[in-house]
Amino acid sequence: MPIMLAIMIKATLWQIPGSHPCEAVHTAMTMKGMEVKTVNLLPVMHKPVQRVMFGQATVPGVVFPGERVVGSRRIMQRLDQLVPEPPLFPADPAARLKVEEAETWGDDVLQAAVRRLLWTVARHDPKTVLTALADPETLPIPLPIAMAGANQIVWGETKIHGVTDETARTDLSALKGLLDEVDCLISEGVIGGETPNAADLQILSSIKLLSAVGDFRPLLEGRPSVALADRVFPKSSGQVPAGVLPADELALLS
Ligand SMILES: N[C@@H](CCC(=O)N[C@@H](CS)C(=O)NCC(=O)O)C(=O)O
């Protein structure tokens, strides 16, 4: 019988609690059996911290023993080099290419659209959204203090990500097509296998975040991606009640 040597790697994830790429990376690190510590940051305030720590003002960033890596896609690649099992990318080159393409789409297109959509909802009701999604266990400061700054956080994030009435209209109109694209990736077998790959984690973390928002739920209901997202990310954050988006924006979702 081969002797198995398990070396537990300790790593620290610098994150905004509830951020979809941070959830993706956290789950990947856990799948790899790493001992994960987290440093929890508040939105907007995370930018100067991350710039100093990682040279780039975004989360997630991970401090591995002796190195710092920022960006969910770079972190996934590095995780597979450090701990090969279970693999986040298939060994077969053609299958790997498909997973990498889906992961890139999940990062550049879906992740970014879901982020803008979340801040679109938050623009209408900052407190509801932040209260529902904030987990007091991981919030870096007490909830009432965070809530006192809710309007400023939402104002800052909408500026950072360029969220306007116009991007809201574009993103809301495009959402159904993005969800159809995810279901297509599932039916083609690129995502949805027994063990989540890097594209599963990247894409399904976005679906999980969307499904926490009541106004998006009718569009998500019955889709295989939602069941899959619940399987890969079983922990539920709070739910933002339906009825936050105004009627003219809601109408764009169908
Ligand atoms: N797409 C990149 C960046 C992630 C990203 O934009 N994260 C947001 C929080 S969810 C952020 O840090 N935004 C600040 C900024 O864009 O300056 C990744 O997956 O690592």
The ligand as a Gaussian input file, in Angstrom:
#p B3LYP/6-31G(d) Opt

LIG

0 1
 N      -12.322000      39.524000     -11.929000
 C      -11.269000      39.614000     -10.942000
 C      -11.489000      40.844000     -10.068000
 C      -12.538000      40.635000      -9.021000
 C      -13.202000      41.933000      -8.600000
 O      -13.419000      42.860000      -9.395000
 N      -13.554000      41.971000      -7.317000
 C      -14.292000      43.110000      -6.818000
 C      -15.064000      42.724000      -5.586000
 S      -16.228000      41.429000      -5.909000
 C      -13.300000      44.199000      -6.523000
 O      -12.334000      43.964000      -5.849000
 N      -13.526000      45.392000      -7.069000
 C      -12.684000      46.532000      -6.894000
 C      -12.189000      47.089000      -8.189000
 O      -12.597000      46.619000      -9.268000
 O      -11.400000      48.019000      -8.132000
 C      -11.192000      38.335000     -10.115000
 O      -12.020000      37.440000     -10.294000
 O      -10.261000      38.231000      -9.305000

